[in-house]
Structures are given as structure tokens and as C-alpha cells.
Amino acid sequence: MKQIKFKRSGNSNLVVKTTSYLFLILMALICIVPFYLMLVNATRTNTQIDYGVSLLPGTATVENFKTLFLGRLDPRSGLRGGGLNILRGFLNSFIVAGSATVLAGYFSALTAWGFSMYSFRGRKILFGLILAVIMIPPTVSVIGFYKLIVSLGMYDTWWPLIIPAIASPYTVFFLRQYISSSLHPALLEAARIDGANEFIIFHKLGLPLITPAIATMSIFGFLFSWNNYLLPLTVLNSQEKYTLPLLIQMLNTTTYYRDQGALYAGVAISIVPIMIAFIVFSRYIMGGLSFGAIKE
Amino acid sequence: MKDVNKYGYLFILPFFVIFAVFSLYPIINTFIVSLTNEDMTRFDIDFVGLKNYARELTTPLFWKSFANTWIIWLPNIILQLSFALLLAVMLTNRRLNIRFAGGFRAIYFFPSLVTYASVAILAFTFTDWQNGILNQLIFGVGEAAKEQYIFWLNDPDIARFIISIIQTWLWFGNSMILFMAGILAIPESYFEAATVDGASSWNVFRSITLPLLTPVMIYIGITSLIGGMNIFDIPWIMTRGSGGPEQSMMTTVMYMYNRAFSWGALGSGSSVAFLLFILTGIFSIIYLKIISRNSETG
């Protein structure tokens, strides 16, 4: 019997390759399947969910969302009560994260521009201070932050979640790297000779040049604000001001605990926009990551 | 033209005003509060020195929460680094030449973008005793199968390990991308020279790739240590702040938050915040010492 003999190395290479692909696919499934099951279960009735795992959608999508927004149906009275206004939370989060992102983008660019285009005394120390604070977690200061917010009369408002974005150390750090690696202070000289004011130079010349980097950081900044839980939990009190994570957390109460279809629908509302944003912006997100990594 | 550099101060001014008020002052203020007996239920505030610190250091629940935090973090960082390193080596290996590598990278990274609150609720629901997907997948459905169902979140060890797994699941993709960038930054000639000398893949990995990844290791290790010591959202939501069975999922920050905001003891809560800060600092330095010594000898 004549057979083509694989070279030993070729054969073991094939085994290694197949095993690698199997492992990679398995890990990919581990990342995807939980979200897929969430989406499927958001469309199924409680009985269907009780009946076991399914990869096919069910029939209760509308009913689940009704239960989520309006509350459980009382079969005797035909009334609903105790729903969660997730859409309101969605809107709230959008306003908070959107405002914070715009502020962070503009003021970080301003700060980074100042640090890279001018050599003033104390520049290194001040920048070092920014770097040091990146390493300090917000939990260290949360009690002091809470007291400050109360004394400023900002308790139970969105201000404490928006204004601090003006000082976003990580964005400044990233933008300064970007400016230093792509622009030189000498660039300003020509504009200065034309008699342009320093702030006009920043707005007309600097800002357009940094915009790609601001866009990348804005995606991360937005997500950071969108996902933030500890600070809203500490400074918000009335439910109509709650950001999305605070409302999502309430799914962990008996109403939804017994109504898993609605629970999954609620979680899906919070995750699907992030999925869409990731698919749309993945080039920038992944690009921004490796940029930061190489620069480190 | 000489004065132009002074404009630098104007550019960075807004940042530092907000920075001073909303970042620096709260840190200092928390420290000051930690030296008082400030309490939401009382009007009079007295300076008590280091009394809060002394009391917390002798409170069993403080140490229990601190231990829990470590028991959650250690398995997490070991699993996270192992998976991240293995996958990074696979995806950057020239001979394997994996197709769709960019797609795998994106998929592994995605979980870290998802809101912790949503992840916590998902995990809580998946591991539910009666209707959770985890039990359904392992034991099947129906009355007979239900007899065997495990009450995962009621077992202290399993509950903590579930948090470790969630953390790993969230962050291994992020670490993997950092490792990949580190590996790709190693000059190709190093690998070629080793291959010419007849080194095996394992030896190349051990004596070239791994030592040159030390800076990435330091970065991931320190950020993960700081993040891990400050873990709050997921165990807090999964246990509705209670800390779960035998308070096994009570982390240090949860303990601090309960002290300050559930019981109103702002003074002792602040001292817990600073104790955690100091302890994290100490462990970061120890970690840096160990890893720099290893990279010198190895």
C-alpha cells in the first residue's frame, strides 16, 4: 500500500495548528455565547426559559418589554405595576456621558496642547502630578467627593458626573503623546509671525490636527462614563435621575428575579448599544488600544 | 515672543482648577475625615487621631473583606495572565499564521467594554439556583434534574471563584492585546538568531519572549492589582450590598461603602479607604521588587 508520507514536522504542525484554531474558537464562543443567550432569552417566555437553554428566539419579545417598562401583569386585576423606566435611564446616561465626553475632549486637548507646545516652569512637576493621580483609584476619595458634592449643593444632580471630566488625566496623557509625536512647537512660529493669537492658533491649527486622537479617546471616555457605577450610586438619589447602570442594578430585585424574560430584556437594552458602537467604531477602538500600548 | 511660553499656564489652568477641586481636595478631605468621628447620625464632630485606623485594624470583618478581595483577585490574575499570554503567542506566531486574527482580537476584547452592572446581573441570572442557565446546561431540565441543581452563589468558595472567573472573562482580551503589542515590538532578528541556533519554540518563548515582556507584565500586574483591590460593582450588585454567604463576597471597598453610606460612619469609612490605599501601595512595591529581581536573574 503506497501512501504519501507526511513529513513528521508537517504532520505535527497540522496538529498544532488545528488545536490552536479549536482553542481560539472555543475562547471566542465563551466571549460571544453569554450575550447571544441573553438576546435569545429576552425574546422567550418564563416557561420557555424554565424549559432550558435554546439557541432559537421565542415569542415573548413584546410581552417581556412590557413587563420591563410597565411592570408585572396582575392576572386578577389585569393591571401592571412597578416597571422600570429603562429608556429614561438610557436618555439620562446619554446626556451625562455625552456632556462629559465633550468637556473631556475639548479641555484635554487644551491641556495637552499647553503641555507640549510651551515650555514653562514647573511643567514636568505638574505633568508628573497628572500621572501620579492616574494611579490613584476613585475609591480612595469617594467619601470626600460625596461631602464636597453635598456642600456645593450638587447632591442628586448630574453635575458631579459631568464637570470633573474637564480634568481627565488619562486623556491628557494620551493626547500629549499624540501631539509630541506628530507636531513640533516650531509649527506655531509661522502662525505667530502672521500675528495670530495663541488661542486662535490652538483653535484653528491645533484642534483640527488633534481631532483624530480626540475621537479615539472620546470613545473610551464615553464608555467609561456610560459604565460608571460607584459615583452615580454615591451622588444620585431620585430614581428619575438614575443613569442606566443604577436602573440595571434594580433588575436584581424580586420582581424581575421572578420574571427572567423581562430581566434579560433589560440587560439587553444596556448591552446592545455597546455592541453596535463596538462594531461601528472597532477600527478606532482597536487602533487606539495598540497606540496606547506601544507608547507605554 | 519671549513671553509666549507663559501662555502654557493659561492652557492648563482649567484642567488644574477642576483637578484641584474634584480630584485632589476629595482625597485630602477623605484623609481629614478619617481622623475624626464624623457620623451622618450625629452633629458633633471630634478629632480622634488614628483611633479609626486602630479600630479597623482590629475589626475581623475588615480583615475578612481584605482577604476576600485577595481570594477573588489571585485566581483572576493567574488565569488572566495565562490565557492572555497563550493567546497572544498564538495570534502573533508566524508559523501558525492564524487567519482572522484581527477578528479574534476584537471578540476577546469586547467583554471589557460592557457595563459592570449588566455583567453582574447576567452572571447573577446565569448562576441562579432554580432557573439559571449554568445549572440547566450541566444537569439538564425537569424535576429529576432540579434535585441535583447546585446553589452556586450560596457556597462561599464557589461564589468568590465565580467573581474571579467573571473578572478574567472581562479582562483577558485587554491583557492579550498588550502582550501582542509587546511581542510584535521584539525585533524579528532575535527570533531568527535563536532558530538558527536550533532553539525549540518553548526555549525561544522562555528565554526571549518572556523576559522581553517584563515591562508589559509590570503594567498589567500593577493595573490589575490596583483594580482588583478596588473591586466593587460586580460583587456589590450580585449580593445587593450584603456580601453574600458568610460575607464571602464582601470586598474591602464594599466594606468601606457600607461603613460610610449604609451605617453613616464617614470617619471609619474614610480610614478604611486609606488603609486600602496604603496596603495596595505596599503590595505594588513588593510586586515591583519581585518582578524586577526575577528579570535580572532570569
Interface residues (C-beta under 8 A of the other chain):
Chain A: N13 V16 K17 S20 Y21 F23 L24 M27 A28 I30 C31 I32 P34 L37 M38 N41 I49 D50 Y51 G52 V53 F107 S108 L110 T111 W113 G114 F115 M117 Y118 S119 F120 R123 L126 I130 V133 M135 I136 P137 T139 V140 S141 V142 I143 G144 F145 Y146 K147 L148 P160 I163 P164 I166 A167 P169 V172 R192 E198 F202 L223 W226 N227 Y229 L230 T234 L244 P245 L246 I248 Q249 L251 N252 Q260 L263 Y264 G266 V267 S270 I271 I274 M275 F278 S282 I285 M286 L289 S290 A293 I294 E296
Chain B: M1 V4 N5 K6 Y7 G8 Y9 L10 F11 I12 P14 F15 F16 I18 F19 V21 F22 S23 L24 Y25 P26 I27 I28 N29 T30 F31 I32 V33 F83 L87 M90 L91 R95 L96 I98 G102 F104 R105 A106 I107 Y108 F109 F110 P111 L113 V114 T115 Y116 A117 S118 A120 I121 L122 F124 T125 F126 N131 I133 Q136 L137 G140 V141 W169 G173 N174 I177 L178 M180 A181 G182 A185 P215 V216 Y219 I222 I226 G227 M229 N230 F232 D233 I237 M238 R240 V253 M256 Y257 A260 F261 L266 G269 S270 A273 F274 L276 F277 T280
